[in-house]
Amino acid sequence: MQYLVHQIGPAIPEIVTIIQDDIDSWQLEFDGGVSLQLSWQEHPPRLKMSCEIGRPDDTRREAVYAALLNANLLLTGGPDLKLALSEPDQDVLLIGDHEYDDGSLEGLTKRVSEFLNFAARFSLMVTDPDTSDETEPPAGFNESHRV
């Protein structure tokens, strides 16, 4: 996995820095200021990813949290994604846990790209006032991921 993570930099040009935190844990820094935590679990083979997707404005916090709780419910049975709050900053986190037994750079790139696409969509729920009152996941959420 170490080899693949170091190869992902050239495969995804938006990555500006890869920092290895531990033997199976890396921080991927992107040119837009996004930071993705990536870790590898060998048995069973899983990729675990997380990133901060924003902090709601104080005036919209309750509506945003309600929409995020609803999104967590709707994510059941689909991609293994969860929304959570970080402590003590109360930033919203997107956390992903994906099967990964492919072992290819293409497979890793695809998983990271899919996760970042979900992060960008859910970030709108947190930071965009026009989506804060919605109780549905953001546009582009695949209906097949519903319970």
N, CA, C and O of each residue as an XYZ file, in Angstrom:
588
protein
N       0.826     -1.194      0.000
C       0.000      0.000      0.000
C       0.870      1.259      0.000
O       0.508      2.254     -0.627
N       2.001      1.229      0.687
C       2.876      2.405      0.705
C       3.264      2.826     -0.699
O       3.247      4.011     -1.031
N       3.613      1.850     -1.519
C       3.996      2.144     -2.892
C       2.851      2.824     -3.643
O       3.063      3.822     -4.331
N       1.641      2.283     -3.508
C       0.487      2.847     -4.209
C       0.185      4.267     -3.749
O      -0.121      5.131     -4.572
N       0.265      4.516     -2.455
C      -0.032      5.858     -1.943
C       0.968      6.865     -2.510
O       0.592      7.986     -2.854
N       2.216      6.480     -2.608
C       3.203      7.406     -3.165
C       3.047      7.571     -4.673
O       3.498      8.572     -5.229
N       2.429      6.625     -5.334
C       2.161      6.742     -6.764
C       0.899      7.543     -7.059
O       0.698      7.988     -8.189
N       0.055      7.729     -6.058
C      -1.203      8.437     -6.295
C      -0.978      9.930     -6.541
O      -1.796     10.582     -7.188
N       0.119     10.467     -6.031
C       0.438     11.881     -6.258
C       0.456     12.247     -7.735
O      -0.257     13.163     -8.144
N       1.252     11.558     -8.543
C       1.240     11.847     -9.981
C      -0.085     11.484    -10.662
O      -0.440     12.076    -11.682
N      -0.814     10.518    -10.105
C      -2.080     10.090    -10.717
C      -3.199     11.103    -10.471
O      -4.115     11.212    -11.286
N      -3.140     11.837     -9.370
C      -4.128     12.877     -9.061
C      -3.347     14.180     -8.926
O      -2.801     14.457     -7.859
N      -3.282     14.985     -9.986
C      -2.427     16.178     -9.996
C      -2.761     17.220     -8.925
O      -1.918     18.059     -8.606
N      -3.973     17.184     -8.364
C      -4.348     18.154     -7.335
C      -3.675     17.887     -5.991
O      -3.708     18.742     -5.106
N      -3.069     16.718     -5.829
C      -2.356     16.405     -4.593
C      -1.036     17.168     -4.598
O      -0.237     17.047     -5.527
N      -0.818     17.960     -3.540
C       0.426     18.725     -3.457
C       1.409     18.111     -2.459
O       2.619     18.292     -2.598
N       0.904     17.385     -1.452
C       1.774     16.795     -0.446
C       1.189     15.471      0.043
O      -0.023     15.337      0.217
N       2.061     14.511      0.257
C       1.687     13.253      0.904
C       2.592     13.100      2.123
O       3.817     13.062      2.002
N       1.976     13.014      3.287
C       2.727     12.860      4.532
C       2.375     11.502      5.132
O       1.203     11.195      5.348
N       3.382     10.708      5.392
C       3.139      9.408      6.022
C       3.162      9.604      7.530
O       4.193      9.951      8.106
N       2.002      9.376      8.170
C       1.868      9.539      9.617
C       2.337      8.302     10.372
O       2.892      8.401     11.467
N       2.109      7.153      9.783
C       2.435      5.874     10.414
C       2.664      4.878      9.282
O       2.576      5.245      8.110
N       2.954      3.642      9.613
C       3.248      2.657      8.582
C       2.075      2.456      7.619
O       2.288      2.179      6.438
N       0.836      2.593      8.110
C      -0.350      2.406      7.277
C      -1.284      3.609      7.317
O      -2.501      3.452      7.215
N      -0.724      4.810      7.464
C      -1.553      6.006      7.582
C      -0.867      7.196      6.912
O       0.318      7.450      7.125
N      -1.646      7.926      6.091
C      -1.111      9.048      5.338
C      -2.072     10.227      5.373
O      -3.279     10.065      5.551
N      -1.510     11.403      5.201
C      -2.279     12.632      5.046
C      -2.038     13.103      3.616
O      -0.893     13.331      3.226
N      -3.105     13.252      2.831
C      -2.997     13.760      1.469
C      -3.488     15.201      1.474
O      -4.636     15.470      1.827
N      -2.614     16.127      1.081
C      -2.964     17.541      1.029
C      -3.214     17.911     -0.430
O      -2.414     17.592     -1.310
N      -4.339     18.590     -0.671
C      -4.728     18.976     -2.024
C      -4.554     20.472     -2.218
O      -4.529     21.231     -1.249
N      -4.433     20.896     -3.474
C      -4.179     22.305     -3.768
C      -5.310     23.236     -3.346
O      -5.078     24.438     -3.214
N      -6.500     22.744     -3.133
C      -7.614     23.584     -2.696
C      -7.703     23.725     -1.187
O      -8.673     24.286     -0.677
N      -6.703     23.223     -0.458
C      -6.712     23.312      0.993
C      -7.367     22.125      1.679
O      -7.435     22.084      2.907
N      -7.850     21.158      0.906
C      -8.486     19.965      1.473
C      -7.400     19.012      1.951
O      -6.386     18.814      1.282
N      -7.630     18.430      3.115
C      -6.711     17.449      3.672
C      -7.486     16.150      3.897
O      -8.528     16.148      4.553
N      -6.977     15.060      3.355
C      -7.628     13.760      3.446
C      -6.742     12.818      4.247
O      -5.575     12.613      3.914
N      -7.305     12.249      5.301
C      -6.596     11.232      6.090
C      -6.926      9.876      5.478
O      -8.097      9.529      5.329
N      -5.904      9.115      5.125
C      -6.066      7.812      4.488
C      -5.329      6.781      5.334
O      -4.159      6.967      5.670
N      -6.008      5.704      5.674
C      -5.334      4.630      6.397
C      -5.728      3.286      5.790
O      -6.780      3.144      5.167
N      -4.866      2.326      5.988
C      -5.011      1.004      5.409
C      -5.144     -0.023      6.517
O      -4.369     -0.035      7.474
N      -6.137     -0.881      6.371
C      -6.315     -2.017      7.273
C      -6.122     -3.262      6.426
O      -6.789     -3.436      5.406
N      -5.220     -4.120      6.845
C      -4.864     -5.267      6.012
C      -5.868     -6.412      6.050
O      -6.154     -7.009      5.012
N      -6.412     -6.734      7.232
C      -7.326     -7.876      7.357
C      -8.630     -7.463      7.989
O      -8.624     -7.113      9.169
N      -9.729     -7.476      7.302
C      -9.870     -7.617      5.856
C      -9.386     -6.338      5.178
O      -9.352     -5.283      5.812
N      -9.013     -6.413      3.907
C      -8.455     -5.245      3.225
C      -9.474     -4.099      3.126
O     -10.503     -4.212      2.460
N      -9.151     -2.995      3.812
C     -10.058     -1.838      3.858
C      -9.262     -0.550      3.756
O      -8.157     -0.439      4.285
N      -9.842      0.415      3.069
C      -9.339      1.788      3.060
C     -10.238      2.604      3.968
O     -11.463      2.545      3.859
N      -9.637      3.352      4.848
C     -10.395      4.232      5.720
C      -9.962      5.657      5.383
O      -8.771      5.970      5.356
N     -10.946      6.509      5.129
C     -10.660      7.886      4.750
C     -11.511      8.835      5.581
O     -12.631      8.508      5.974
N     -10.966     10.005      5.839
C     -11.752     11.034      6.509
C     -11.227     12.408      6.112
O     -10.046     12.580      5.809
N     -12.126     13.370      6.121
C     -11.724     14.755      5.891
C     -12.769     15.697      6.492
O     -13.947     15.358      6.606
N     -12.308     16.874      6.866
C     -13.209     17.907      7.360
C     -13.907     18.524      6.160
O     -13.273     18.829      5.150
N     -15.215     18.705      6.276
C     -15.963     19.276      5.149
C     -16.574     20.629      5.486
O     -17.328     21.177      4.682
N     -16.268     21.173      6.648
C     -16.718     22.516      6.980
C     -17.370     22.607      8.343
O     -17.551     21.610      9.042
N     -17.712     23.819      8.695
C     -18.384     24.101      9.962
C     -19.577     24.999      9.646
O     -19.418     26.038      9.005
N     -20.759     24.611     10.087
C     -21.929     25.442      9.772
C     -21.895     26.771     10.526
O     -21.342     26.882     11.621
N     -22.493     27.750      9.910
C     -22.662     29.046     10.550
C     -23.538     28.860     11.789
O     -24.461     28.045     11.778
N     -23.258     29.604     12.846
C     -24.014     29.470     14.098
C     -25.520     29.640     13.905
O     -26.306     28.992     14.596
N     -25.920     30.484     12.995
C     -27.359     30.744     12.804
C     -28.063     29.595     12.091
O     -29.290     29.508     12.133
N     -27.311     28.713     11.439
C     -27.905     27.605     10.688
C     -27.542     26.245     11.258
O     -27.908     25.216     10.691
N     -26.833     26.232     12.361
C     -26.287     24.991     12.904
C     -27.353     23.912     13.107
O     -27.148     22.770     12.694
N     -28.476     24.245     13.727
C     -29.504     23.238     14.014
C     -30.053     22.605     12.736
O     -30.198     21.385     12.659
N     -30.355     23.427     11.740
C     -30.891     22.908     10.475
C     -29.851     22.042      9.753
O     -30.188     21.007      9.178
N     -28.605     22.471      9.788
C     -27.542     21.706      9.130
C     -27.360     20.360      9.820
O     -27.253     19.335      9.148
N     -27.323     20.346     11.159
C     -27.152     19.094     11.881
C     -28.321     18.146     11.628
O     -28.123     16.936     11.514
N     -29.525     18.679     11.540
C     -30.690     17.843     11.246
C     -30.553     17.211      9.852
O     -30.835     16.026      9.672
N     -30.122     18.006      8.881
C     -29.940     17.482      7.525
C     -28.838     16.431      7.486
O     -28.951     15.442      6.762
N     -27.770     16.636      8.261
C     -26.670     15.666      8.282
C     -27.087     14.363      8.958
O     -26.687     13.284      8.522
N     -27.886     14.455     10.019
C     -28.389     13.237     10.658
C     -29.272     12.457      9.693
O     -29.194     11.230      9.627
N     -30.109     13.167      8.946
C     -30.942     12.513      7.943
C     -30.081     11.857      6.864
O     -30.373     10.748      6.418
N     -29.021     12.546      6.450
C     -28.124     11.985      5.441
C     -27.458     10.711      5.967
O     -27.310      9.740      5.225
N     -27.056     10.708      7.237
C     -26.466      9.494      7.821
C     -27.438      8.328      7.729
O     -27.040      7.208      7.408
N     -28.700      8.584      8.008
C     -29.720      7.543      7.919
C     -29.855      7.038      6.487
O     -29.933      5.831      6.257
N     -29.884      7.954      5.526
C     -30.060      7.573      4.126
C     -28.835      6.886      3.541
O     -28.944      6.195      2.528
N     -27.670      7.061      4.159
C     -26.459      6.421      3.661
C     -26.403      4.938      4.009
O     -25.553      4.221      3.481
N     -27.275      4.465      4.873
C     -27.306      3.062      5.250
C     -27.598      2.201      4.025
O     -28.539      2.468      3.278
N     -26.802      1.190      3.831
C     -27.022      0.275      2.716
C     -26.315      0.687      1.455
O     -26.374     -0.030      0.456
N     -25.645      1.823      1.466
C     -24.916      2.286      0.290
C     -23.435      2.313      0.574
O     -22.904      1.411      1.221
N     -22.769      3.338      0.095
C     -21.341      3.434      0.403
C     -21.181      3.573      1.908
O     -22.029      4.172      2.570
N     -20.124      3.038      2.441
C     -19.925      3.081      3.884
C     -19.357      4.444      4.267
O     -18.160      4.592      4.516
N     -20.236      5.425      4.306
C     -19.891      6.800      4.656
C     -20.691      7.212      5.874
O     -21.846      6.821      6.040
N     -20.064      8.001      6.716
C     -20.743      8.553      7.886
C     -20.316      9.993      8.051
O     -19.207     10.375      7.677
N     -21.202     10.782      8.611
C     -20.916     12.175      8.941
C     -20.798     12.269     10.454
O     -21.571     11.647     11.183
N     -19.827     13.048     10.926
C     -19.577     13.163     12.360
C     -19.075     14.568     12.669
O     -18.815     15.361     11.764
N     -18.943     14.863     13.956
C     -18.386     16.147     14.396
C     -17.033     15.918     15.044
O     -16.845     14.960     15.794
N     -16.096     16.803     14.748
C     -14.786     16.731     15.401
C     -14.842     17.481     16.722
O     -15.638     18.404     16.895
N     -14.010     17.081     17.627
C     -13.879     17.778     18.904
C     -12.518     18.443     18.936
O     -11.568     17.834     18.443
N     -12.348     19.586     19.449
C     -13.340     20.482     20.046
C     -13.897     21.490     19.048
O     -14.748     22.304     19.405
N     -13.425     21.447     17.789
C     -13.763     22.495     16.818
C     -15.173     22.437     16.258
O     -15.663     23.429     15.718
N     -15.838     21.280     16.377
C     -17.181     21.085     15.827
C     -17.224     21.196     14.308
O     -18.241     21.583     13.733
N     -16.101     20.851     13.658
C     -16.095     20.740     12.208
C     -16.805     19.450     11.838
O     -16.717     18.457     12.559
N     -17.508     19.466     10.716
C     -18.173     18.258     10.238
C     -17.142     17.415      9.489
O     -16.387     17.927      8.663
N     -17.122     16.136      9.787
C     -16.208     15.200      9.147
C     -16.990     14.232      8.275
O     -18.092     13.815      8.630
N     -16.424     13.880      7.146
C     -16.929     12.774      6.346
C     -15.949     11.634      6.550
O     -14.742     11.804      6.381
N     -16.474     10.469      6.915
C     -15.648      9.300      7.203
C     -16.089      8.169      6.279
O     -17.276      7.858      6.183
N     -15.134      7.568      5.613
C     -15.430      6.464      4.703
C     -14.639      5.223      5.063
O     -13.492      5.309      5.504
N     -15.253      4.076      4.873
C     -14.629      2.790      5.144
C     -14.990      1.900      3.951
O     -16.141      1.492      3.797
N     -14.000      1.607      3.118
C     -14.271      0.932      1.849
C     -13.484     -0.359      1.719
O     -12.317     -0.434      2.105
N     -14.140     -1.376      1.167
C     -13.422     -2.597      0.813
C     -12.418     -2.242     -0.272
O     -12.709     -1.459     -1.176
N     -11.241     -2.827     -0.166
C     -10.224     -2.574     -1.188
C      -9.303     -3.783     -1.273
O      -8.339     -3.899     -0.517
N      -9.613     -4.675     -2.199
C      -8.754     -5.831     -2.399
C      -8.194     -5.847     -3.817
O      -7.591     -6.828     -4.253
N      -8.401     -4.759     -4.516
C      -7.982     -4.601     -5.901
C      -6.449     -4.549     -6.011
O      -5.871     -5.229     -6.858
N      -5.793     -3.750     -5.165
C      -4.338     -3.657     -5.179
C      -3.757     -2.842     -6.310
O      -2.541     -2.845     -6.507
N      -4.599     -2.138     -7.067
C      -4.087     -1.369     -8.196
C      -4.127      0.132     -7.909
O      -4.908      0.604     -7.082
N      -3.273      0.860     -8.607
C      -3.271      2.322     -8.507
C      -4.599      2.887     -9.009
O      -5.123      3.846     -8.442
N      -5.139      2.298    -10.064
C      -6.415      2.757    -10.607
C      -7.538      2.593     -9.578
O      -8.385      3.474     -9.433
N      -7.541      1.465     -8.868
C      -8.551      1.232     -7.845
C      -8.438      2.219     -6.702
O      -9.450      2.725     -6.218
N      -7.217      2.501     -6.263
C      -7.003      3.465     -5.190
C      -7.412      4.862     -5.630
O      -8.079      5.584     -4.889
N      -7.011      5.239     -6.831
C      -7.366      6.553     -7.364
C      -8.878      6.701     -7.456
O      -9.419      7.753     -7.116
N      -9.554      5.672     -7.907
C     -11.012      5.705     -8.025
C     -11.664      5.883     -6.657
O     -12.569      6.705     -6.511
N     -11.221      5.130     -5.654
C     -11.796      5.233     -4.303
C     -11.585      6.633     -3.720
O     -12.512      7.220     -3.161
N     -10.373      7.164     -3.851
C     -10.083      8.507     -3.316
C     -10.915      9.555     -4.045
O     -11.473     10.449     -3.409
N     -11.007      9.461     -5.357
C     -11.789     10.428     -6.139
C     -13.273     10.369     -5.782
O     -13.915     11.408     -5.629
N     -13.820      9.164     -5.649
C     -15.229      9.026     -5.260
C     -15.479      9.640     -3.887
O     -16.473     10.338     -3.685
N     -14.578      9.380     -2.948
C     -14.725      9.925     -1.600
C     -14.686     11.449     -1.639
O     -15.497     12.105     -0.985
N     -13.755     12.015     -2.397
C     -13.656     13.474     -2.491
C     -14.886     14.086     -3.155
O     -15.298     15.190     -2.800
N     -15.472     13.378     -4.115
C     -16.705     13.874     -4.731
C     -17.839     13.918     -3.714
O     -18.596     14.887     -3.674
N     -17.964     12.875     -2.888
C     -18.964     12.897     -1.828
C     -18.670     14.020     -0.839
O     -19.584     14.715     -0.397
N     -17.407     14.198     -0.493
C     -17.032     15.260      0.455
C     -17.423     16.632     -0.088
O     -17.935     17.469      0.654
N     -17.188     16.863     -1.365
C     -17.544     18.153     -1.963
C     -19.058     18.368     -1.934
O     -19.523     19.472     -1.650
N     -19.818     17.327     -2.224
C     -21.282     17.447     -2.220
C     -21.823     17.682     -0.812
O     -22.676     18.545     -0.606
N     -21.325     16.911      0.152
C     -21.811     17.092      1.520
C     -21.325     18.400      2.122
O     -21.983     18.955      3.002
N     -20.197     18.895      1.666
C     -19.692     20.187      2.139
C     -20.692     21.297      1.831
O     -20.822     22.252      2.597
N     -21.393     21.170      0.717
C     -22.415     22.165      0.380
C     -23.530     22.196      1.418
O     -24.069     23.262      1.716
N     -23.880     21.042      1.969
C     -24.913     21.000      3.010
C     -24.477     21.788      4.244
O     -25.301     22.372      4.947
N     -23.185     21.793      4.490
C     -22.651     22.434      5.692
C     -22.421     23.921      5.477
O     -22.708     24.724      6.364
N     -21.913     24.295      4.323
C     -21.446     25.672      4.128
C     -22.328     26.544      3.247
O     -22.190     27.767      3.285
N     -23.227     25.969      2.457
C     -24.043     26.753      1.526
C     -25.417     27.035      2.127
O     -26.184     26.104      2.373
N     -25.738     28.302      2.365
C     -27.033     28.626      2.971
C     -28.233     28.151      2.158
O     -29.301     27.922      2.726
N     -28.088     28.000      0.861
C     -29.208     27.569      0.026
C     -29.534     26.089      0.193
O     -30.615     25.656     -0.206
N     -28.623     25.300      0.776
C     -28.886     23.872      0.951
C     -29.060     23.484      2.411
O     -29.335     22.320      2.703
N     -28.908     24.418      3.327
C     -28.904     24.066      4.751
C     -30.250     23.574      5.255
O     -30.293     22.821      6.228
N     -31.347     23.971      4.631
C     -32.652     23.547      5.124
C     -33.148     22.266      4.464
O     -34.234     21.785      4.787
N     -32.371     21.714      3.549
C     -32.789     20.482      2.886
C     -32.658     19.311      3.840
O     -31.776     19.286      4.699
N     -33.529     18.363      3.682
C     -33.425     17.171      4.514
C     -32.942     15.984      3.693
O     -32.892     14.863      4.199
N     -32.593     16.212      2.450
C     -32.082     15.170      1.571
C     -30.587     15.364      1.381
O     -30.092     16.483      1.514
N     -29.861     14.304      1.074
C     -28.452     14.465      0.740
C     -28.308     15.359     -0.489
O     -29.277     15.543     -1.226
N     -27.143     15.907     -0.721
C     -26.939     16.847     -1.814
C     -27.159     16.228     -3.186
O     -27.176     15.008     -3.350
N     -27.326     17.108     -4.162
C     -27.523     16.670     -5.546
C     -26.386     15.738     -5.949
O     -25.236     15.932     -5.553
N     -26.720     14.745     -6.726
C     -25.723     13.790     -7.172
C     -25.667     12.549     -6.307
O     -24.995     11.581     -6.662
N     -26.354     12.558     -5.185
C     -26.391     11.386     -4.328
C     -27.191     10.317     -5.054
O     -28.329     10.560     -5.454
N     -26.624      9.168     -5.223
C     -27.245      8.101     -5.992
C     -28.429      7.511     -5.229
O     -28.281      7.053     -4.096
N     -29.594      7.527     -5.854
C     -30.795      7.006     -5.218
C     -30.676      5.538     -4.826
O     -31.383      5.084     -3.926
N     -29.800      4.794     -5.481
C     -29.638      3.379     -5.137
C     -28.972      3.195     -3.777
O     -28.918      2.079     -3.261
N     -28.468      4.278     -3.194
C     -27.817      4.181     -1.900
C     -28.785      4.321     -0.744
O     -28.371      4.287      0.415
N     -30.034      4.472     -1.029
C     -31.026      4.601      0.032
C     -31.402      3.247      0.589
O     -31.191      2.215     -0.049
N     -31.964      3.262      1.793
C     -32.385      2.040      2.459
C     -33.569      1.446      1.721
O     -34.084      0.402      2.121
